[in-house]
Amino acid sequence: DQSARGFLAAGINPKDKVALWARNTPEWLLSFFGLIQIGAIAVPIDPNATQENLF
């Protein structure tokens, strides 16, 4: 709930797309579920990906 409230306070709204560019950590998981809880779209990005892999 705290993550969800933080995202809402930051101006992230339902259906907003939010990139999660981080390693798999407990914080990543909390962020992911916080975004899902408010109806935002979490877009996980592998921090080890090269530019060619991203575009």
Secondary structure, DSSP 8 states (H G I E B T S, - for coil): -HHHHHHHHTT--TT-EEEEES-S-HHHHHHHHHHHHHT-EEEEE-TT--HHHH-
